[in-house]
């Protein structure tokens, strides 16, 4: 039996306590993966706070945050998108809690963010993930993303490049706005 899940973009900043909780889980997992491929040990709390400090970059009119909830309102997952410039969008912070995995929620959150990026005028969608994050890389590949070098506008420090993989999706002309 599947979960009753709703997915919606927020118009304003989501509840920061709730967002802090899910981002803490996200960063705990992603930073563990980063260290597993030889990357530095970074602070989960500092990463969460730096994400919250730029939250407005992911809100309308230049971005979007999609939240997935169960029928009781419990936050099951999230994904952020922002325009880097007039034609390029970046997908960030895709996370699905363990209890909601296996239902295609991650893919749906990516697809929704791609559609949002198109609405915002993007012709190229960019993303990054930690090397060795095989499930994320496989999902990007299935959705048509290809490997690309580090892109201008990526917020990660250049010293992490060795541990990250960058992906790009070129959108067909004439499908935007």
N, C-alpha and C positions, 0 to 999 in steps of 0.2 A: 504494500500500500504506500502510495506517495504522500509527500507532505503537501499541505495547502499553502502555497507560497505566492506572495504578491511581490512584484518588482516595480519600483517607482523611482523616478528622479525627484529630488527635493528642490524646492524653489528657494529655500533659505537654509541657513546653516543648521545642520541636524543637532540633536541633543549631544552636547560635548562629552558628557559622562558616558553615554552609550557608545559614541564614536571612539572615545579613549579606550574603552574596554575591547572593542573589536580590533582596533589598530594595535593594541598591546599584544593580542593573540597573533595577529598578522606578523608583526615585527619579531616576536619571539621565534616563530617558525622560519621566517626568511633570513634572519641573522644567524640562526643555527645552520641553515643551508650555506650561507656565505662562509662561515668558519669551516664547514666540512670540505669546501673546495680551496681552503688555504687563506681565505680572507681574514681581515682583522676582526677582533671582537669589539663590536660597537654596542652602545647602551640602548636597550629597548626604549627606556623612558625618554632619552634624548631624541631618538628617531620619532617617537610619537609626538613629542612636543614640537619638533620641527615640521611635522606634517600638519599639525593643528595651526601652526603659525602662518602657513600659506593656504589655509582652507578656502579663502575667498577666491583664489586662482581657479578653483574647481567648481565654483558656483556660477549661475547665470550672471552676466550674459556670455561669458567666455569659456564656460565649462559645464560640467554636470557631475553629480554624485548620485549613483543608483544604489538604493538600499533594498535588500531582500528580507522579507519578514514572513514569519509563519502566521497562522490565523489568530494567535493570541497577541501578535505585535512584537514578538521576540525577534531581534535582529539576527538573521542567519548569514548574511553576506553583504559585501559592498564592492564598489568599483568606482574609480574616479577617472575623469577625462578632462583635459584642458587644451585650449588652443595655445600653441607655442608662438605662432605667427598667423598671418592671414590664411595660409593654406595647409599648415601642419598641425595635427592634433597628437596628443600623447596620452596613452592609457597608463594609469598608475593604480597601485594598491588594490588589486583584485584579491579578495579573500572570501572563502566560503568555510563556515564552521564545520567541524567534523560531522556533526549530526545531519548536515544537509548535503554532504558529498554523495556523488553517485546518481544524482537526479538531473544532471545537465545544467545545473545552476551557473557554474563558472562560464560555460559557453554562452548561455543566455545573457549574462552580465556583459561579456565582451561584445556580443552582437548588439546589445542595446547601446553600448558606448560608441560603437562604430556608427550606428544610425544617428546618434546625437552629434558626433563629429561631422557627419555629412550635413546635418541641419545647420551647423555652425560654419560651414563652408570649407571644410577640410578636403583636400585631394590626396593627402598622404597621412597615414596613421602610424605612429611610432610607439614602441614599447621596449622595455628591457626586463630581464629577469636574471636570476643567478644561474651561472653555469651549473649543470647537473640537475636543474629543476625540470626533469624530463616530462612530467605531466603538463606543465605550462608550455614548454617548448613544443610538444606534440600538438597541443590544442592550437597554438598560434599557427603551426604548419598546416593543420587541417583547415584553418580559416583563410589560408592563402598568404600568410605573412612569410617574408623571406629574410634571411640574415642581412644585416647592414652594419656599416661601421658606426661608432659612437656618433650621435647627431648633435648639432648645435641646439642648445636649449635644454639638454638633459641636465637635470639638477644634481645627479650623483657626482661626487668628486671624481676627477680623472684617475686618481689612484686606485679606484675600484674597477677600472676597465678590464683588468686581467681576470676578474671574477664574474663579469657580467656578459650577457649575450644581448645584442640589440636586434630588434625585429622591425620590419617595415611592411606596410600594406599600401600599395598604390591603388587608388580608387578609379574605376572607369570614368572617363570624362562624361559630363552631362548628367550625372546622377546626383549632383549636390543641389541644395536649396530648392 
